[in-house]
Amino acid sequence: MLLIVKPGIISKQKIEIRTIVDMAGVKVQIPYEVQRVVTAMYPIATQLVILLESQSKLAGISDFDVNDTMKKIFPRIESVYRPLRHGNGDVTVEEIMKIKPDVLFLSKHNPQNANLAKLGIPAVFLTLESPKQLMQGITLVGEILQKKERSLRVINYFKEKLDYIYGKTAKINSKKRVYYAGPNMLSTAGGDFYQNYIIEYAGGINVAQEYSGGWSNISVEQLIAWNPDFIFIGNYGTARVKNFFDDKRLGVISAVRMKEVYKSPHYIGGWDVPNPESILGIMWLANKLYPNEISFDMPLEIKKFYAFCYGYTPDDNDISKMLGQ
């Protein structure tokens, strides 16, 4: 039992604390019973907290967390405090201290990390740059929130789907070649991007896997030389399926010629970014790449996923929109 001094106040109550090791390898002391969680500096963490049935502990979130879908899943989300930010978008330290978090989740790339540590704010770094790391992050958050059993059930669900896909695609000799467009038609995900891992888990090959360090800009000539079998497009940029068909130069590409160009679905967020929905993105992409080997009933899988992971079942209209039907 130790005396905890919270930022801005002095507590006379003795609070039991424990030490955890975050995903940057840093030891962090947190209360044994975590009650106030701030995810405002890393919105993906909000989804992990809800995934682990601990949304009642959210004490500070980001504006990015509040959208029409999240309002359906967690109606109270609009009433959760959203701290003020600097002109550059960073949450102010004064706001964080005012919330008095038991745990603050953030990315290790956040420039405010050093200041937060000096102030004694219990900052826990999450690194979710691959589906494997996402599962490790879910396990860590489950440990922090005393939701180990729930986190294990979620991880087992993810592994069951991934094992099924691997079992069906491991022996395929001619793997499908995939080009993943991001911010624009000629900007693509390299080998260290989450989209690359989604392609690999789905049994495909990323034609840009040798690139790294962010979205990579390429030429039309390079895309033609790669000649991908499939083209997928994220929901966060200017590229559209129509763009690839309208550009006459791209007509020689197999994916364009065979009409295998698709926009990735989204609901809470995109299915191709580091969040729990990315398991659906892997399943959906595997269905597209190998329809003879993979047989996910995606409308059914969608209902099962959101019911199990978020306690909410999308209606048929929402599902049709997700799948572009």
N, C-alpha and C positions, 0 to 999 in steps of 0.2 A: 504494500500500500504506500503510495507516494502522494505528496502534495502537488496538485496540478495548478499551474498558474496559466490561466487562459489569457489570450491577448486582450488587453483593455480592462480586465477585471482580475481580482485576486479571490480565488475560491478558498473558503475556510474548510470546505469539505474534502476529506481524503478520498481520492478516486483510485481504484485499482487500474493499473495500466499494464500493457503488454507490448512486446516489441515484434514487429513484423519486418520482413525484408521485401522491398518493392521491386519492380521489374527493371530498375536501374542498379540494383544491388545495394541500395541504401537502406540502413536500418532506421526505422521510424517508430517512435513511441506513440501509441494511441490508447484511448480508454478501452478497458475490457469490454464495456458495453457502449458501442457507438450509437449515438442518437441523432447527431446532426451532421449531415453529409452535404458537401458543396461540390457540384460538378460544373459550375459555371465556366470554368476555364478549359474544360474538355467535354463537350456535349455527348460524345459517345458513351462516356461513363454514366450518363443519366439512363441510357438504355440498359446498361449492365445492372444498375441498381433496381430498376423496374423488373428486369428479367429475373432477379433474385428475390422478388416479392418484398422489397424493402422501400417502396416509394414513399411510405409515411415518414421516412428519415430524411428525405430531401429538404434541405434548408436553403439552398441557393442554386439556381440553374441558369442556363443561357437562353437568350431569345430564340436561338436556333432550335431549342427543344420544344418550342410551342408551335405546333402546326395542327391542321385539321385532324390528321390521323391520331396524333398523340392525345388530342382532346377526347377522342372516342375511347382510347385505351385507358387513359388516366384523366378523367374529367377534372380532377382537382389541380391539374398541372398549372393552370392559369393563375392560381392563387399562391403558388410557390414563389418566393422572393427571387427577383432577377437583379443582381447587383449592378450598380452604375459602372461605366467604363470610361477610360481615357479617350481622347479623340482618335488615337491609333487603334482602338478596339480592345485594349487590355483592360481587364477588370482591375479596379483600383485596390491597392493593399488596404486602404482605410475601410472599404466595403467588406473585404474578407474578414478583417478584424471585428467589424461590427456584427457579422453573422456568428462569430465564435464557433467555427466548425470543430467537430471531433476528428473529422477526416476531410481533407481536400484532395480530390482526384485531379490530376493534370498530366499532360504529356511531358516527357523529359526534355522536349525541345522548346518548352515555353521559356521565354527570356526572363520571366519573373522568378524562376525557381530559387535562385541564390538568395534573393531578398526574403522570400517566404521562409526559407530555412533559418536565416538569421533571426527572424522574428519569433521563432519557435512554433510556427504554424505547422501542424502535422500534415505535410504534403506527401502524398503517395503517387509516385510516378508509374504510369501505365505505358507500355510499349506494345502496340497492337498492329504490327506491320505484316502479319501473316495469319492465316486461320489457326495455325498452331499457337502462335502468341495470343490470339484472341481467346483461345480455350484456357491458356495459362492465366490470362487476365481475369477471366470469369472465376477461375479457381481462387485467385488471390482476393478478389472482391468478396467472394463467398466466405473466405476465412475472416476477413475484416468485419463483415456484417453478421457473422455467426450463422451463415447459411451454407454450411459445407454440404449437407445432404442434398439441398436443392441444386447447388452448383454441380455436384456429381451427377445428378439426374440429367441436367442440361448437357453436360459434357458427353455422357453416354448416348444421348439422343443425337448429338452432332456426329460422334464417332460411328454410330450405326449407319447413318446416311453415307458418310465418307467411305466406310468399309464396303458398303454395297457397290458404290461407284467404282472403287478400286478393283473389286472382285470381277466386275464386268469389263473393265477397260485395260487391265494389266497385260493381257495377252494379245491385245490388238497391235498388229505389227505396223500398220500404216496409220499413225496418229494424225488427227486433223490439225492443220496449221491455222492459227488464229491471229488476227490483227485487232488490237483493242484501241479505239479512238477515245481520247479524253477531252481536253478543253476545245479542240477543233479537229477537223478531219485529218490533218497531218501532224497531230501530236499524239504520241502513243506511250503506253506503259512499258517500262523496261523490266529487267529481271528482278529488281528489288522492290517492285511495287505490288500492292495488294492484288491488283487485277491479274498480275502474272501468276500469283499463287492460285487464284480462282481458276484460271485456265488450266494449270497443272493438275489441281485436284479433280477437275472435270475430265481429265485424261487427254487434254490437248497440248499443243506446243505453241508457245508465244513466239511469233516470228521476230519480235524485238527483244528477245531475252538477253542479248549481249549488251544492251543499253542499261544505264543505271543513273542514279542521282537526280531523279525527278522526271517530269514529263519530258519526253524527247521529241524535238521537231525533226521531221523527215521531209524528203522531197517526194513528189509524185513518182518520179523514176524509181526511187527506193521501194515504194509501196508496190509498184508494178513488178519489180524484180522479186520481191518476196512472194507475190502471187498467193495470198492466203486463201484457204478454203472457206473461212468464215470471217466476217467482220462484225464486231460488237461495239456498241457506242454507249458511253456513260451518259447520265442524266444531268451533268453539271457543266456542260459546255454548249458550243454553238452547232456542233455537228448533228445532222439529222440523216435518217436512212435515205431520204429522197436525194440528198446531196451526192451520195455515192452513185446513184443511178443516173443522175442528171449530168454528171461529169463524163463526157464522151471518152476522155483519155483512159478512164478506169474500166471501160467495157471489156478489156482483155483479161481482167482479174477474175479468177475462178469464182470467188465469192459473189462478185457483182453479176457475172454471167449466169450463175445458178440461183440468183435471188436469195443468197444466204447472208443477208445483212440485217442485223437486229439491234434494237435499242434495249438496253438492260432495264428490267423492271425496277420500280421503287414503290414504297408505301410509307413507312415511317421515314426512311431514308433510302438511298440507293442500295440495291442488292449486291453491288460490286465494291463496296467500301468496307473498312474494318468495323463492322457492327454485327450483331447476332443474325440479322437478316441475310448476311452473306452466305449462310449455309443454303438458303433457298436459291441464291444466285448460282452457287455451284451445281445444285440439282437441276435448275432450269437450263444452265449452259450445257451440262452433260446430256440432257435430253435432246438439245439441238444438235450437238456434235454426233451423237451415236444413238439415233432413234430406234435402231434395230437391237441394240444391246441394253439400253437404259429405258425403263418403263415407269418413270414416276408419273402418277396422275397429279399434275400440278395443282388444279383447283382443290383437290382433296388434301394434298400435302400443305397447301397454303393455309387452309382452315385448321389443320392439325397443328401446324407450327405456331400460329398466332394464339390459338387457344391454349396450347401448352406453355409457350414462352411468355405471353403477355396477358393471358386470361381474357382474351377478346377474340371473337370470331368475325372476320370480315364478311359482308354480305356478297351475294353473287355479282352485284353491280361493281363493287370495289375490286373483286377478283378479276372481272373482265377488263377493267381499266388497267390493273397491274400487268396483265398478260397481253394487253394491246388487242383485245378481241372486239 
